[in-house]
Structure formats: C-alpha cells, structure tokens
Amino acid sequence: MKKLFCLVLALALSLTALSALADTLVMGIDPEYPPFSYMDDSGEYTGFDVEVCKAVCDLLGYDFKIFAVDWDNKLIQLDNMECDLIWSGMTILDSMKEAGYVISAPYYDNTQVLVVKKDSGIASSADLAGKYVAVQLGTSGEALLNGDLQDLTATFGQLVTCQSFLICFTELDGGAVDAVFVDLPVARNFAAGRDDLMILDESLGAEQYGIAFRSGDAELCAKVESAVQELVANGTYAEIAAKYPDIVNNLLFLNAD
C-alpha cells in the first residue's frame, strides 16, 4: 500500500512539475542588444522586446523568464530547449524557415549601417578599403558581409567578428577597428550622446525582425502573436514603444498602411 501511495505521489509531483513548466515562457535574448534587450543600471533585463514579451506573458498567464543566449548559437540553444523562443531584434532569414523553424509575422523594419569615429575620414563604405570592420557573430550583418556584400568585404583590411555589439564598439573606442557594421537602432543607441561617433548616411541591407520558435511550435507562435495583437488593440504596445522613440517609426504594428 505504501508503495502504491509513493507511486501516486511521485506521479502527482511529476504532473505538477510538468504543469509548472508548461506555464512558464522562457524568452531567449541577446543580453547586449539595446534598445530591444539589454541589462539596465539596476541589473535587470529590459528593452522593447523584453517589455512586450512580459506583457504577453501577463495576458496568457505564463510565468516570465529570460535566458541570455550566445547569439551565434541561438538556434542550437532553442533546439536544446534552453528557451522557448528567440525574441531579440532577430532578423527573419529564409534559411530559418527552410530549416523548419516557426517564424512569426515581422514586426520591425531594419537596415544595416556603419558607425565610425567622426575624425576617421570615412564618409561611406567606399572608404573602407584596407580598414578593419567589426561585426557581431551570428547576425544578419555578418551573413550580409559574407554574402551579398562580399565584394565590399573583400576590400577590408580585415573583417573582425565579435561575440557582442558591445565588444564591437569597445574595439572601435580602443582603435582596434575603424568601423562597426550594425543594425540601425543599435547604432543609434550606442551613438546617442557621443560627440565622437557618427552613423554613415548609407543603408546597406533591408531586413525585418521576427520571433523564432522551434519546429512544431506553431500553436505557441499563434498564441504569442494573438496576445501581441491584443496589446496593440488595447494601447499597451504603443505605451511600451513610446519609451523607445528611436524605433517607433519602424514598428510595423504601429505604422500599418
């Protein structure tokens, strides 16, 4: 009888644990990707994507957790169930869809730009011949420089790949590189209040951001998308966006034709 009771208790505890797991949504983010996802001065993760995902969890009744991914290995970590989705200024790529990942509708229009020192003498990408250019590993920017823009990359003195955009800009500050190839909103964030930095007036790649889910997670994707649209309808989405003025004009749900 005791054995039967123990088995029933163990089963109940297992079901409780599974239920708790099912009620938790783990958001995979790049922890150094302002203004979409980053750590604030108090040591808490925040940003536009983080705030929207938290609001989605509140609507759906999920506990909200954050997992800081290694951006170059984000899809591997997603497949390994270290997180339930990747939502952090992630560019939608055909290769992701072809690999079977479930991708949400796009929510942001983005372009790639170059950030340089104002006194560098670099006025356009044509001036990068022989220069050192930094880009974050695993980003669409890296893919672009090794793909459609490979003729430009061939003129560089060296393409320097870094684990994060923060490291890219640290290298620029230290003079180890001459330019950073980066998403426009991130460039604006890092250049804000910096008299020594300049964003070149040249867009080098158009793309859109979306949310990535594992293959087979179409139902979860639909739930999240439905919750986002509810946030748009009730004004919460716009309230969150107002905190990040540099990205408002490119948010598709707020600027639909």
N, C-alpha and C positions, 0 to 999 in steps of 0.2 A: 504493500500500500504506500509505504514511504517512497519507494522507487517511482511509482506512478505519479505521486504528488510532485516529486522533484522534476520528473519529465514534463508535467503540465506547467510547472512554474518556469522551467527553462524555456519552454515554448512561448509562454506568455511574455517573458522578458525579451526573447528574441523578436517577437512580433512588435513589442513596444519600441525596441531599438530601431527596427526597420521603419516603423511609423514615424519615429522622430527624424530618421534620416530622410524619409520622403518629404517631410515638412520643412526641410532646410534647403535653401538655394545657395550654392557656393559660386560666387562671381569671380571669374579669373580676370585679373587686371595686370596691366603694366604699371608698376608702382611709381614710375617716374615719367608720367605722360600728361603733364598739365596742358590744358585745363580739364581733361577728360577723367584722369585718375592720377592721384598723387597723394603724398602724405603732407598734412598741414603742420603748422607750427606746434600744435598740441600732440602730435604723434598719431593722429587719426587719419585714416584714408578718406579722401573726399574727391570732389570733381563732378563734372556734369553727369557723366555716365554712372558714377557711383551713386549720386543722389537719385537719379531716375530709377536705377535698379532697386535701391532701398524702398522707394515709393511703390514700385511694382510688387515687391515682397509684402509690403504692408497691405496692399489690395488683395493679394492672393492668399494671405495668411501664412506665408513662409517665414521661417527664421532666416535672417540675412547674415551671410558670412562672406569674407573676402579671402581669396587666395592670390598671392603675388606670384605671377608666373615668370619664368625665364622666356622672354618674348620669342627667342629663336626656337624654343622647344614648346611653344604654347599648345600646339595641336596634339603633340605627344602627351602632354600633361592632361589635356582634355580627354583624350582616349583612355588614359590611365585612371580616369575618374577622380583626379585631384581637384577638379572643379566641374561645375555643371554647364558652364557656358563661358565663352570668351567675349567680354563686352568692355572694350577699352580703346576706342578710336581704331578699331580693326578694319582694315581695307578689305572689301569684298573682292576675292580673286576667283576667276573661273576654275583654277586648279583645286580650290577647296571644294567647290560644287562637284567637280569631276571625281574627287576622292570620296564623295558620299556625305560630306558634312551638310547639315541642315543650316541654311543661312537665312537670317531674317530679311525683311524688306530694308532697303537702305534708309538711313535717317540723317545722313550728313554728306554734303558735297565738299570734297577736299582737293587741294593741289599741292604739289611738291615745290619747295623754294630753296634758295641758297641764303645762308646767313654768313656774313663776313665782317671783319673789322672795318670801320669806316675809313681808316687810313691805309687800307691794304692795296688800294689802286685797282681792285677788282670791281668792275662795273657790270659784268654779265658773265654768263657761262663760257663765253669765248675767251675770257681772260684766265681760265683755269689751267691752261697748258703748263705742265710742269709743277702744278700746285698739289698740295696734299688736301684731300677732301674726306671728311668723316661722315659716316652714316651708321645708323643702328642696325645690328644684326637682326635678320628675320623680318624686316619691314618691307613694305611695298617699295620704299625708296631704294633699298638695296637691290630688290628684284628689278627695278626700273633701270638702275645704273648698270646692271649686268645683263639687261635685255634690250629694250627699245633704245636706251641711251648709251649703249656700249661704245658707240663711236666717240661720244663725248668723254666717256670714262677712259678710253684709250689715250686721251691727251693728258690725263692727270699724271703728276709725278708718282702719286700713289693713292689708291682708294683705301682708307683706313676704316675698318669695321670695329664698332664698339658695342658693348653689351647694353648700353642705355644711351638715351639722348643726353642725359646729364653728363655722362663721360665725354660724349662728343663735344659739348660746349665747354667742358673743363679743358679739353685738349685745345680748343680754339682760344680760350683765355690764356693758356700757357704758351701759345705759339707753336704747338706741335703740329697743328693743321692750319690751313689757310681758309677753309670754308666748311660749313656743315650743311648737308643735304637733308632736309627735314620737312615734315608736314607744316603747312602754313599756320594753323592755330598754335602749334607748339613753338614755332618760330616767334610768333607774336608774343607768346607768354614769356619766353626767355629774353626777348629783346626789350620788353617793357621796362621803361625806366633806365635803360642802358644807353648812355650817350655814345658809347664806343662801338656799338653793334649796328649793323644795317641789314635789312632784308632786301635782296635784289628784286627789282620790279620785273620778274620773269617767272612765269609759271611753267614748270617742266613736266607736268603729268597730272591729268584729271582722274579722280577716283571717288569712290563712295564708301562710307563706313556702314558696317552692319554688325550683327551679333552671330557668333558661331555656336552651333550645338552639335552634339555627337550624331552620327548616323542613327536613325531610328527615333530621334527625339523631336519629331515634327509636332507632336502633341504639346510638349513643353514650349516649343517655339511659338505655337499658336496662342497658348495661354499668356506668354510674356507679351507678345505683340498686341493681343486684345487688351491687356492691362495698360500698356503704353498708350493705346488709343483712348482709353478711359481717362488717363491722366491729361491727355491733350484736350479732351472734351470738357473736363471739369476745371481746366485752367492751371492745374498743378505743374504741368510740363513747362508752360510759359513762365511760371513763377520761378522754377528752378533755372531755366535758361537765362532769365534776367540777371542772375548772379554772374553770368559768363558772357558779357557783351561782345567779346571778340568772335564768338561762334554763332551768335543768334541768327545772323543773316544767311547762314548756310545750313540751318536746320530745316530739313525738308518738311517735317510735320507742321512747322510754323510758317512756312513760306510756300505752300502749295499753290499752283497756278489755278 
